[in-house]
Amino acid sequence: MLRRLKRYVLSGWKRFTRNYTYAFHSFRCDTRMIRFGKFPSSSAPELTRTQRMFIEWNAERLQISYADSLERYLASWRLLPQGHRGMDYREFCVLSQAIFNVFCNDNPSEIYDAYKLHAQLHMLRFLSYNKQNRLENAVLEGLLKRDFISILDYGCGLAHESFSLAESLKEMGARVMLVLVDIPTLRKDFLIWMSKKLPLPMEFIDCDRNTPYPTLPSCDVCIATEVFEHTHDPVRVFRNINEALAIGGYLIANIGDHVEEYFHVTPDLACLRAQVESCGYTRVAPSVFRKQERHAIH
Ligand SMILES: C[S@@+](CC[C@H](N)C(=O)[O-])C[C@H]1O[C@@H](n2cnc3c(N)ncnc32)[C@H](O)[C@@H]1O
């Protein structure tokens, strides 16, 4: 743990000193620009539907006009090259996490507070994603044989992929239900608002300090992307998912090892891979696994 922390701080410090001059000067320049209402001319993003919905939700939340909400979002985006999607924003997140480590870090007893503390930072990053449903049409058609399809998204972020999958299935005539599982932060309010707006039936299940591994309702597809490495017990998360997932159902997940960094509390996922294999899952596409007949978990 100590070695990991030392390596993390050292690598963060190296990155920070490399970018220090740029960060310092651009920050000073940007704060002056904010004061005078001028922004650097870096290009505005072409907005995705999730971004447009966020701007609408934020306008309602703050009781301001859509135009003002849009301007606030773009002003924040334009402060750094490639906005919240770029490397500079990532560096800013890394630095903020290191600075606010004083209040809470990613150890098992503090990690839920840390996610809440950095919620807005993460939300802007997630808003810059444009992920879509990755299941092929043949798989979707197979799923349509079920009367009702339940999609569970574990560690959902902004649930890009599960919303997209649910909408594709709905367009094909299916009855769908979304179950989003995550640490409750400001994102939860937005996701509830968004599901009502679309509309898509949705239930949100909280993971928190008191219930870190909630029991999951049964589902036909489980999306668990970029989340196992964030949990202190990925095998336990997988066992819960496996219990919930119907036979013949699909698990969309990346289970390769991850780089060691803040919030990647279990970067080595070898135990998880062994568990997935011993439960008889077959890989049907990169990051897509199909659950076969029932296997006992050892
Ligand atoms: C890197 S993001 C991935 C978000 C989304 N799955 C995606 O692929 O865009 C990790 C997500 O896992 C959530 N998360 C982290 N630890 C968790 C835990 N112990 N239980 C449930 N969710 C967790 C975070 O709040 C965040 O939404």
The ligand as a Gaussian input file, in Angstrom:
#p B3LYP/6-31G(d) Opt

LIG

0 1
 C      -14.373000       4.829000     -14.734000
 S      -16.047000       5.012000     -14.271000
 C      -16.858000       4.021000     -15.503000
 C      -18.244000       4.501000     -15.770000
 C      -19.018000       3.715000     -16.838000
 N      -19.173000       2.330000     -16.491000
 C      -18.345000       3.828000     -18.174000
 O      -17.811000       2.842000     -18.692000
 O      -18.346000       4.950000     -18.723000
 C      -16.184000       4.015000     -12.803000
 C      -17.574000       4.025000     -12.227000
 O      -17.670000       3.055000     -11.190000
 C      -18.306000       3.630000     -10.075000
 N      -17.829000       2.915000      -8.878000
 C      -16.628000       2.997000      -8.312000
 N      -16.552000       2.204000      -7.236000
 C      -17.755000       1.595000      -7.120000
 C      -18.297000       0.672000      -6.198000
 N      -17.585000       0.219000      -5.170000
 N      -19.557000       0.250000      -6.387000
 C      -20.285000       0.730000      -7.437000
 N      -19.827000       1.617000      -8.332000
 C      -18.575000       2.048000      -8.174000
 C      -17.889000       5.089000     -10.131000
 O      -18.737000       5.910000      -9.361000
 C      -17.978000       5.365000     -11.616000
 O      -19.260000       5.692000     -12.021000

